[in-house]
């Protein structure tokens, strides 16, 4: 991701809430493998480049928890979404970023293959999640967003981070 793209996305994140109330839902889009995902922009605090050397590994943690980083005095757990979603081996390169989130009053980071952009979706651009029965767990997916020829998997990041297998947010808060 170029510095210009990062600056534009960071500006969009930092200026959220300054405009009049919106009727559109705004999402930060990111890639994991060949798929595009979207999360509520209001949960995003900042976007940082991935630096494996800055991460301190924690013994006996699940594979998807890369470790923790010290972010301006706050200890932040780092979750690799590719590993969490079982999407194959994670490859880290110059496009890999950490999205710092503020979810349920807790700061955490998610590692993704790359950040695309900030998009607005009308309610008519969001389709319900298809039913897969018990084969695929879709309880963290709020729907499928469509914009032109793109399809986004919209993730309820708060519900995902509060899930029992993640245990990162006190479930009594939800």
ROTIDREN-405765 format. One record per residue (C-alpha): residue number from 1; residue in one letter; x, y negated, z. Coordinates in Angstrom, 3 decimals. Each point is the difference from the previous one (the first is absolute). Layout:
BEGIN
<r><resi>NUM</resi><resn>a</resn><xx>X</xx><yy>Y</yy><zz>Z</zz></r>
...
end
This chain:
BEGIN
<r><resi>1</resi><resn>x</resn><xx>0.000</xx><yy>0.000</yy><zz>0.000</zz></r>
<r><resi>2</resi><resn>x</resn><xx>1.399</xx><yy>-3.379</yy><zz>-0.926</zz></r>
<r><resi>3</resi><resn>x</resn><xx>0.458</xx><yy>-2.791</yy><zz>2.525</zz></r>
<r><resi>4</resi><resn>x</resn><xx>-2.645</xx><yy>-1.981</yy><zz>-1.897</zz></r>
<r><resi>5</resi><resn>x</resn><xx>-2.572</xx><yy>2.816</yy><zz>0.376</zz></r>
<r><resi>6</resi><resn>x</resn><xx>0.866</xx><yy>0.414</yy><zz>3.679</zz></r>
<r><resi>7</resi><resn>x</resn><xx>-0.318</xx><yy>-3.750</yy><zz>0.558</zz></r>
<r><resi>8</resi><resn>x</resn><xx>-3.389</xx><yy>-0.099</yy><zz>-1.759</zz></r>
<r><resi>9</resi><resn>x</resn><xx>-1.367</xx><yy>2.899</yy><zz>2.056</zz></r>
<r><resi>10</resi><resn>x</resn><xx>1.433</xx><yy>-1.411</yy><zz>3.232</zz></r>
<r><resi>11</resi><resn>x</resn><xx>-1.611</xx><yy>-3.368</yy><zz>-0.813</zz></r>
<r><resi>12</resi><resn>x</resn><xx>-3.343</xx><yy>1.716</yy><zz>-0.610</zz></r>
<r><resi>13</resi><resn>x</resn><xx>0.297</xx><yy>1.852</yy><zz>3.320</zz></r>
<r><resi>14</resi><resn>x</resn><xx>0.995</xx><yy>-3.147</yy><zz>1.909</zz></r>
<r><resi>15</resi><resn>x</resn><xx>-2.792</xx><yy>-2.153</yy><zz>-1.432</zz></r>
<r><resi>16</resi><resn>x</resn><xx>-2.815</xx><yy>2.460</yy><zz>0.680</zz></r>
<r><resi>17</resi><resn>x</resn><xx>-2.677</xx><yy>-1.555</yy><zz>2.154</zz></r>
<r><resi>18</resi><resn>x</resn><xx>0.766</xx><yy>-3.564</yy><zz>-1.093</zz></r>
<r><resi>19</resi><resn>x</resn><xx>-2.668</xx><yy>-0.037</yy><zz>-2.692</zz></r>
<r><resi>20</resi><resn>x</resn><xx>-3.748</xx><yy>-0.112</yy><zz>0.491</zz></r>
<r><resi>21</resi><resn>x</resn><xx>-1.641</xx><yy>3.296</yy><zz>0.967</zz></r>
<r><resi>22</resi><resn>x</resn><xx>0.213</xx><yy>2.491</yy><zz>-2.869</zz></r>
<r><resi>23</resi><resn>x</resn><xx>-2.658</xx><yy>2.222</yy><zz>-1.459</zz></r>
<r><resi>24</resi><resn>x</resn><xx>2.688</xx><yy>2.181</yy><zz>-1.563</zz></r>
<r><resi>25</resi><resn>x</resn><xx>2.063</xx><yy>2.584</yy><zz>1.803</zz></r>
<r><resi>26</resi><resn>x</resn><xx>3.730</xx><yy>-0.520</yy><zz>-0.492</zz></r>
<r><resi>27</resi><resn>x</resn><xx>2.463</xx><yy>2.865</yy><zz>-0.034</zz></r>
<r><resi>28</resi><resn>x</resn><xx>3.759</xx><yy>0.346</yy><zz>-0.096</zz></r>
<r><resi>29</resi><resn>x</resn><xx>0.707</xx><yy>2.702</yy><zz>-2.565</zz></r>
<r><resi>30</resi><resn>x</resn><xx>2.932</xx><yy>2.387</yy><zz>0.219</zz></r>
<r><resi>31</resi><resn>x</resn><xx>1.269</xx><yy>3.106</yy><zz>-1.750</zz></r>
<r><resi>32</resi><resn>x</resn><xx>0.643</xx><yy>3.470</yy><zz>1.334</zz></r>
<r><resi>33</resi><resn>x</resn><xx>1.242</xx><yy>2.143</yy><zz>-2.854</zz></r>
<r><resi>34</resi><resn>x</resn><xx>-2.224</xx><yy>-0.631</yy><zz>-3.006</zz></r>
<r><resi>35</resi><resn>x</resn><xx>-3.042</xx><yy>-1.104</yy><zz>2.016</zz></r>
<r><resi>36</resi><resn>x</resn><xx>-0.998</xx><yy>-3.493</yy><zz>1.085</zz></r>
<r><resi>37</resi><resn>x</resn><xx>-1.451</xx><yy>-0.699</yy><zz>3.419</zz></r>
<r><resi>38</resi><resn>x</resn><xx>-1.538</xx><yy>-3.062</yy><zz>1.603</zz></r>
<r><resi>39</resi><resn>x</resn><xx>-0.188</xx><yy>-1.162</yy><zz>3.598</zz></r>
<r><resi>40</resi><resn>x</resn><xx>-1.822</xx><yy>-2.955</yy><zz>1.519</zz></r>
<r><resi>41</resi><resn>x</resn><xx>2.283</xx><yy>-3.031</yy><zz>-0.418</zz></r>
<r><resi>42</resi><resn>x</resn><xx>-1.011</xx><yy>-1.299</yy><zz>3.419</zz></r>
<r><resi>43</resi><resn>x</resn><xx>1.829</xx><yy>2.934</yy><zz>1.645</zz></r>
<r><resi>44</resi><resn>x</resn><xx>3.306</xx><yy>-0.927</yy><zz>-1.703</zz></r>
<r><resi>45</resi><resn>x</resn><xx>2.496</xx><yy>-2.057</yy><zz>1.990</zz></r>
<r><resi>46</resi><resn>x</resn><xx>2.988</xx><yy>0.049</yy><zz>-2.380</zz></r>
<r><resi>47</resi><resn>x</resn><xx>1.859</xx><yy>2.001</yy><zz>-2.634</zz></r>
<r><resi>48</resi><resn>x</resn><xx>3.652</xx><yy>0.998</yy><zz>0.430</zz></r>
<r><resi>49</resi><resn>x</resn><xx>2.525</xx><yy>1.917</yy><zz>-2.035</zz></r>
<r><resi>50</resi><resn>x</resn><xx>0.670</xx><yy>3.547</yy><zz>1.172</zz></r>
<r><resi>51</resi><resn>x</resn><xx>3.241</xx><yy>0.366</yy><zz>1.945</zz></r>
<r><resi>52</resi><resn>x</resn><xx>0.553</xx><yy>3.553</yy><zz>1.225</zz></r>
<r><resi>53</resi><resn>x</resn><xx>3.006</xx><yy>-1.106</yy><zz>2.075</zz></r>
<r><resi>54</resi><resn>x</resn><xx>-2.202</xx><yy>-2.309</yy><zz>2.101</zz></r>
<r><resi>55</resi><resn>x</resn><xx>-2.316</xx><yy>2.856</yy><zz>1.041</zz></r>
<r><resi>56</resi><resn>x</resn><xx>0.703</xx><yy>1.824</yy><zz>3.260</zz></r>
<r><resi>57</resi><resn>x</resn><xx>-1.261</xx><yy>3.570</yy><zz>-0.144</zz></r>
<r><resi>58</resi><resn>x</resn><xx>-1.992</xx><yy>1.348</yy><zz>2.916</zz></r>
<r><resi>59</resi><resn>x</resn><xx>0.563</xx><yy>3.629</yy><zz>1.043</zz></r>
<r><resi>60</resi><resn>x</resn><xx>-2.934</xx><yy>2.410</yy><zz>-0.374</zz></r>
<r><resi>61</resi><resn>x</resn><xx>-2.124</xx><yy>-2.456</yy><zz>-1.965</zz></r>
<r><resi>62</resi><resn>x</resn><xx>-2.153</xx><yy>1.209</yy><zz>-2.906</zz></r>
<r><resi>63</resi><resn>x</resn><xx>1.683</xx><yy>-0.003</yy><zz>-3.442</zz></r>
<r><resi>64</resi><resn>x</resn><xx>-2.070</xx><yy>-2.955</yy><zz>-1.225</zz></r>
<r><resi>65</resi><resn>x</resn><xx>1.289</xx><yy>-2.253</yy><zz>2.797</zz></r>
<r><resi>66</resi><resn>x</resn><xx>3.382</xx><yy>-1.197</yy><zz>-1.269</zz></r>
<r><resi>67</resi><resn>x</resn><xx>0.828</xx><yy>-1.631</yy><zz>3.336</zz></r>
<r><resi>68</resi><resn>x</resn><xx>-0.149</xx><yy>-3.513</yy><zz>1.410</zz></r>
<r><resi>69</resi><resn>x</resn><xx>1.513</xx><yy>-3.385</yy><zz>-0.804</zz></r>
<r><resi>70</resi><resn>x</resn><xx>0.535</xx><yy>-3.090</yy><zz>2.109</zz></r>
<r><resi>71</resi><resn>x</resn><xx>-1.918</xx><yy>-2.779</yy><zz>-1.742</zz></r>
<r><resi>72</resi><resn>x</resn><xx>0.758</xx><yy>-3.272</yy><zz>1.750</zz></r>
<r><resi>73</resi><resn>x</resn><xx>-0.165</xx><yy>1.648</yy><zz>3.421</zz></r>
<r><resi>74</resi><resn>x</resn><xx>-2.991</xx><yy>2.252</yy><zz>-0.747</zz></r>
<r><resi>75</resi><resn>x</resn><xx>0.595</xx><yy>3.758</yy><zz>-0.313</zz></r>
<r><resi>76</resi><resn>x</resn><xx>-1.900</xx><yy>1.059</yy><zz>-3.131</zz></r>
<r><resi>77</resi><resn>x</resn><xx>-0.714</xx><yy>3.631</yy><zz>-0.970</zz></r>
<r><resi>78</resi><resn>x</resn><xx>0.634</xx><yy>0.719</yy><zz>-3.702</zz></r>
<r><resi>79</resi><resn>x</resn><xx>-2.270</xx><yy>2.502</yy><zz>-1.789</zz></r>
<r><resi>80</resi><resn>x</resn><xx>0.865</xx><yy>1.406</yy><zz>-3.432</zz></r>
<r><resi>81</resi><resn>x</resn><xx>-3.323</xx><yy>0.180</yy><zz>-1.841</zz></r>
<r><resi>82</resi><resn>x</resn><xx>1.312</xx><yy>2.331</yy><zz>-2.720</zz></r>
<r><resi>83</resi><resn>x</resn><xx>0.863</xx><yy>2.580</yy><zz>2.662</zz></r>
<r><resi>84</resi><resn>x</resn><xx>-3.241</xx><yy>-0.637</yy><zz>1.938</zz></r>
<r><resi>85</resi><resn>x</resn><xx>-2.113</xx><yy>0.549</yy><zz>-3.121</zz></r>
<r><resi>86</resi><resn>x</resn><xx>2.123</xx><yy>3.025</yy><zz>-1.054</zz></r>
<r><resi>87</resi><resn>x</resn><xx>0.888</xx><yy>-1.502</yy><zz>-3.380</zz></r>
<r><resi>88</resi><resn>x</resn><xx>3.362</xx><yy>1.714</yy><zz>-0.430</zz></r>
<r><resi>89</resi><resn>x</resn><xx>3.502</xx><yy>-1.120</yy><zz>0.829</zz></r>
<r><resi>90</resi><resn>x</resn><xx>0.405</xx><yy>-3.656</yy><zz>0.777</zz></r>
<r><resi>91</resi><resn>x</resn><xx>2.616</xx><yy>-1.741</yy><zz>-2.139</zz></r>
<r><resi>92</resi><resn>x</resn><xx>1.291</xx><yy>-3.305</yy><zz>1.290</zz></r>
<r><resi>93</resi><resn>x</resn><xx>1.203</xx><yy>-2.613</yy><zz>-2.470</zz></r>
<r><resi>94</resi><resn>x</resn><xx>0.062</xx><yy>-3.771</yy><zz>-0.525</zz></r>
<r><resi>95</resi><resn>x</resn><xx>-3.806</xx><yy>-0.045</yy><zz>-0.399</zz></r>
<r><resi>96</resi><resn>x</resn><xx>-0.739</xx><yy>1.802</yy><zz>3.284</zz></r>
<r><resi>97</resi><resn>x</resn><xx>-1.480</xx><yy>-2.373</yy><zz>2.563</zz></r>
<r><resi>98</resi><resn>x</resn><xx>-1.361</xx><yy>-0.014</yy><zz>3.521</zz></r>
<r><resi>99</resi><resn>x</resn><xx>-3.375</xx><yy>-1.660</yy><zz>0.464</zz></r>
<r><resi>100</resi><resn>x</resn><xx>-0.187</xx><yy>-1.348</yy><zz>3.547</zz></r>
<r><resi>101</resi><resn>x</resn><xx>-3.560</xx><yy>0.282</yy><zz>1.291</zz></r>
<r><resi>102</resi><resn>x</resn><xx>-1.861</xx><yy>-1.346</yy><zz>2.990</zz></r>
<r><resi>103</resi><resn>x</resn><xx>-2.611</xx><yy>2.655</yy><zz>0.683</zz></r>
<r><resi>104</resi><resn>x</resn><xx>-2.022</xx><yy>0.303</yy><zz>3.168</zz></r>
<r><resi>105</resi><resn>x</resn><xx>2.259</xx><yy>-2.533</yy><zz>1.731</zz></r>
<r><resi>106</resi><resn>x</resn><xx>3.082</xx><yy>2.118</yy><zz>-0.790</zz></r>
<r><resi>107</resi><resn>x</resn><xx>2.795</xx><yy>-0.789</yy><zz>-2.448</zz></r>
<r><resi>108</resi><resn>x</resn><xx>1.173</xx><yy>2.884</yy><zz>-2.201</zz></r>
<r><resi>109</resi><resn>x</resn><xx>1.605</xx><yy>0.501</yy><zz>-3.375</zz></r>
<r><resi>110</resi><resn>x</resn><xx>-0.843</xx><yy>2.254</yy><zz>-2.921</zz></r>
<r><resi>111</resi><resn>x</resn><xx>2.552</xx><yy>1.033</yy><zz>-2.629</zz></r>
<r><resi>112</resi><resn>x</resn><xx>-1.361</xx><yy>-0.040</yy><zz>-3.564</zz></r>
<r><resi>113</resi><resn>x</resn><xx>1.561</xx><yy>0.459</yy><zz>-3.431</zz></r>
<r><resi>114</resi><resn>x</resn><xx>-0.740</xx><yy>-3.590</yy><zz>-1.008</zz></r>
<r><resi>115</resi><resn>x</resn><xx>-2.435</xx><yy>-2.874</yy><zz>0.426</zz></r>
<r><resi>116</resi><resn>x</resn><xx>-1.985</xx><yy>-1.049</yy><zz>-3.048</zz></r>
<r><resi>117</resi><resn>x</resn><xx>-2.114</xx><yy>-3.074</yy><zz>0.730</zz></r>
<r><resi>118</resi><resn>x</resn><xx>-2.909</xx><yy>-1.489</yy><zz>1.909</zz></r>
<r><resi>119</resi><resn>x</resn><xx>-3.366</xx><yy>0.547</yy><zz>-1.662</zz></r>
<r><resi>120</resi><resn>x</resn><xx>-3.572</xx><yy>-1.008</yy><zz>0.721</zz></r>
<r><resi>121</resi><resn>x</resn><xx>-2.809</xx><yy>2.482</yy><zz>-0.514</zz></r>
<r><resi>122</resi><resn>x</resn><xx>-3.713</xx><yy>-0.693</yy><zz>-0.138</zz></r>
<r><resi>123</resi><resn>x</resn><xx>-2.205</xx><yy>2.563</yy><zz>1.655</zz></r>
<r><resi>124</resi><resn>x</resn><xx>-1.076</xx><yy>1.225</yy><zz>-3.453</zz></r>
<r><resi>125</resi><resn>x</resn><xx>3.653</xx><yy>0.870</yy><zz>-0.765</zz></r>
<r><resi>126</resi><resn>x</resn><xx>0.160</xx><yy>2.429</yy><zz>2.934</zz></r>
<r><resi>127</resi><resn>x</resn><xx>-1.330</xx><yy>3.517</yy><zz>-0.476</zz></r>
<r><resi>128</resi><resn>x</resn><xx>-0.732</xx><yy>2.403</yy><zz>2.847</zz></r>
<r><resi>129</resi><resn>x</resn><xx>2.525</xx><yy>2.721</yy><zz>0.746</zz></r>
<r><resi>130</resi><resn>x</resn><xx>-0.988</xx><yy>3.231</yy><zz>-1.746</zz></r>
<r><resi>131</resi><resn>x</resn><xx>-0.918</xx><yy>2.933</yy><zz>2.221</zz></r>
<r><resi>132</resi><resn>x</resn><xx>2.559</xx><yy>2.805</yy><zz>0.019</zz></r>
<r><resi>133</resi><resn>x</resn><xx>-1.477</xx><yy>1.981</yy><zz>2.872</zz></r>
<r><resi>134</resi><resn>x</resn><xx>2.601</xx><yy>1.217</yy><zz>2.459</zz></r>
<r><resi>135</resi><resn>x</resn><xx>2.697</xx><yy>0.455</yy><zz>-2.685</zz></r>
<r><resi>136</resi><resn>x</resn><xx>1.241</xx><yy>-3.602</yy><zz>0.107</zz></r>
<r><resi>137</resi><resn>x</resn><xx>-0.205</xx><yy>-2.292</yy><zz>3.021</zz></r>
<r><resi>138</resi><resn>x</resn><xx>-1.430</xx><yy>-3.304</yy><zz>-1.236</zz></r>
<r><resi>139</resi><resn>x</resn><xx>-0.979</xx><yy>-1.581</yy><zz>3.332</zz></r>
<r><resi>140</resi><resn>x</resn><xx>2.749</xx><yy>-2.660</yy><zz>-0.384</zz></r>
<r><resi>141</resi><resn>x</resn><xx>-1.057</xx><yy>-0.959</yy><zz>-3.528</zz></r>
<r><resi>142</resi><resn>x</resn><xx>-2.592</xx><yy>-2.764</yy><zz>-0.132</zz></r>
<r><resi>143</resi><resn>x</resn><xx>-0.560</xx><yy>0.283</yy><zz>-3.741</zz></r>
<r><resi>144</resi><resn>x</resn><xx>1.521</xx><yy>-0.234</yy><zz>-3.442</zz></r>
<r><resi>145</resi><resn>x</resn><xx>0.563</xx><yy>-3.469</yy><zz>-1.396</zz></r>
<r><resi>146</resi><resn>x</resn><xx>-0.092</xx><yy>-0.587</yy><zz>-3.733</zz></r>
<r><resi>147</resi><resn>x</resn><xx>1.486</xx><yy>-2.974</yy><zz>-1.768</zz></r>
<r><resi>148</resi><resn>x</resn><xx>0.391</xx><yy>0.168</yy><zz>-3.784</zz></r>
<r><resi>149</resi><resn>x</resn><xx>1.554</xx><yy>3.428</yy><zz>-0.639</zz></r>
<r><resi>150</resi><resn>x</resn><xx>1.522</xx><yy>0.274</yy><zz>3.492</zz></r>
<r><resi>151</resi><resn>x</resn><xx>-1.397</xx><yy>2.157</yy><zz>2.772</zz></r>
<r><resi>152</resi><resn>x</resn><xx>1.015</xx><yy>-0.702</yy><zz>3.593</zz></r>
<r><resi>153</resi><resn>x</resn><xx>-0.399</xx><yy>2.325</yy><zz>2.933</zz></r>
<r><resi>154</resi><resn>x</resn><xx>-1.206</xx><yy>-2.314</yy><zz>2.781</zz></r>
<r><resi>155</resi><resn>x</resn><xx>1.331</xx><yy>1.102</yy><zz>3.382</zz></r>
<r><resi>156</resi><resn>x</resn><xx>-1.477</xx><yy>-0.939</yy><zz>3.369</zz></r>
<r><resi>157</resi><resn>x</resn><xx>3.432</xx><yy>-0.497</yy><zz>1.534</zz></r>
<r><resi>158</resi><resn>x</resn><xx>-1.380</xx><yy>-0.638</yy><zz>3.481</zz></r>
<r><resi>159</resi><resn>x</resn><xx>-1.937</xx><yy>3.274</yy><zz>0.011</zz></r>
<r><resi>160</resi><resn>x</resn><xx>3.050</xx><yy>1.856</yy><zz>-1.341</zz></r>
<r><resi>161</resi><resn>x</resn><xx>2.374</xx><yy>-1.423</yy><zz>2.628</zz></r>
<r><resi>162</resi><resn>x</resn><xx>-2.512</xx><yy>0.688</yy><zz>2.796</zz></r>
<r><resi>163</resi><resn>x</resn><xx>-0.512</xx><yy>3.609</yy><zz>-1.091</zz></r>
<r><resi>164</resi><resn>x</resn><xx>0.806</xx><yy>2.728</yy><zz>2.469</zz></r>
<r><resi>165</resi><resn>x</resn><xx>2.937</xx><yy>1.373</yy><zz>-2.019</zz></r>
<r><resi>166</resi><resn>x</resn><xx>1.604</xx><yy>-3.464</yy><zz>-0.217</zz></r>
<r><resi>167</resi><resn>x</resn><xx>-0.690</xx><yy>-1.102</yy><zz>3.578</zz></r>
<r><resi>168</resi><resn>x</resn><xx>1.383</xx><yy>-3.489</yy><zz>-0.656</zz></r>
<r><resi>169</resi><resn>x</resn><xx>-3.005</xx><yy>-1.991</yy><zz>1.211</zz></r>
<r><resi>170</resi><resn>x</resn><xx>-2.038</xx><yy>0.568</yy><zz>3.123</zz></r>
<r><resi>171</resi><resn>x</resn><xx>-3.145</xx><yy>1.676</yy><zz>-1.312</zz></r>
<r><resi>172</resi><resn>x</resn><xx>-2.128</xx><yy>-1.677</yy><zz>2.674</zz></r>
<r><resi>173</resi><resn>x</resn><xx>0.532</xx><yy>-3.277</yy><zz>-1.912</zz></r>
<r><resi>174</resi><resn>x</resn><xx>-1.991</xx><yy>1.284</yy><zz>-2.995</zz></r>
end
